[in-house]
Amino acid sequence: MKRAIPVLVLSVAGLVPVWLYEPSLGTTTTETAAPASTPSASSSAASDSGNTVVKGSTVQTEKGPVQVQVTFQGTKISAVKMLQQPNHPQTTAAVPKLIAETLEAQSADIDTVSGATITSDGYRESLQAAIDAKAA
């Protein structure tokens, strides 16, 4: 009987995070850096006063779709906007870090954010697609 109470209490304490867990639902949009001009609905790239806006491909991940929009000023990445991202706490925390690293590295060669590996991989893939589309 002495062991039953601690076992019961610890079992409940271990299950509380499982009960409170919220799975990813839907998408959200996050933007940072300079605001980008909106491309026309029929094209994936647009030019406005020296800025080129390119959408990356939509990458389907286990957590949800990931898609970025990159604004180039000449050959330099001046802004990145998430068009689609999983609605998940780790993703929400990771996006600003991914965007900041992209603006610093000026490429898709950036580190994975701890705790958001799946989103980081999808982000890099969509970002690389946008960079490749700009080069084409």
Phi, psi and omega in degrees: 000329180297328182276336186297316183294310178298323179296316179296314181297314181292327177296315178295317179299325178286333181273341182303312178299326178293320179292326184273349182297133177246119179289163180293131177222129175071192180225161175228169180238136177229137180228146175213169183069202184289143178295140183260153175287149183276126179287157178292157184294336185269351181233159179259358177221144179217152178242139179208113179049050178085350178266138175242129180251124183231133176269138173277169178290155175277121182255123178275119178246173178298331182271342182142177183287148177231130177212137178243159172235127185246134175255124179253138172247097190072241177257358183268138175283117182257338179201151175227135179232134175276117177275324177221138175205152177297143177273084186215141183303319180294323179294315180302321179285330185280328187303311179300324178293316180297316180294317179298318178295323179296315181294328178284315184281335183058033178198180177270005180274077183234163181282152174285140177276127180301130180091350180225046184299315183296314178295319179300317179295316178296320179299311181299319181295315179293320178298316179296322177297320178293319179296317178296320179295324178294320182290334183283000000 
